[in-house]
């Protein structure tokens, strides 16, 4: 039986070590709102979310972009 070489691994999608995902609860706690409010934002596409293994997650980058856009709306420069 032939063994596969150790370097014969399929690349994983979005396997960046710097990419971190947050839960709906973490977003809600950070912004002092309810999880229901965060779910509404996701449903209205005001906040981009992904399903990872069946669980809703928000990338830190998407969360930061949404926060910046929200701050600009409240305080136009």
N, C-alpha and C positions, 0 to 999 in steps of 0.2 A: 504494500500500500504506500502510495506517494504522499508525503506531507507537503503542505503548502509552505512556501517561505514566510518567515515572520513579517516581512515587509509587504506581503500580499493582502493588504486590508483595504476594504472599500472605504472611500472617504465619507465621512458623515456630513449631512447637510447641517448648516448653522452650528458647526462644532467649535466656533470661536470661544476660547477660554474667557474672553473679556465680556461676552454677551451674557447678561444676567436678566432673569425674568422675575417679575413680581406677581403676587396674587392680588385678587380683587380686595381682600382684606387689608393687605399692606398698603395699597393705594388709598383705600378709605381712611385708614389710620393716619397716614401721612397728611391727608388733606382735611382731616376732621369732618368727614361726611360719612353717610351710611353706605354699606355695600350695595344697597338698592340704587343709590344715586350713581355709583360707579357702573353698575349694570346698565342703567339708563344711558349713560355716556357711551358705553360700548354699543348698545343697540342703535343709538342715533349716529354712530360712527364718529363721534367727537373724540373718542379714544380708541386707538387701534389695539385689538387683542387677537391672540391666537389660541387655538386648542392644541395642547401638547399632551399626547396620551390621554385625551378626553378631558383634560383639565384646562380651564381658561387661565391664560397667562398674558401679562403685558410686559414687553421689553422695557428696560430702563430707558433706552434711547427714545422709544415712542412716548413714554411717560414724560420724559424731559421736554420733548418737542411740544407735547400738548400743554404742559405747564407754561412754557415760554409763550405760546400762542395765546393762552388764556390771560396771562399777565399783560401782553400787548393790547388785548381787547379792553381790559379794565383801565390801563394807564397808557394811552397812546402817547408816543414820544414826540 
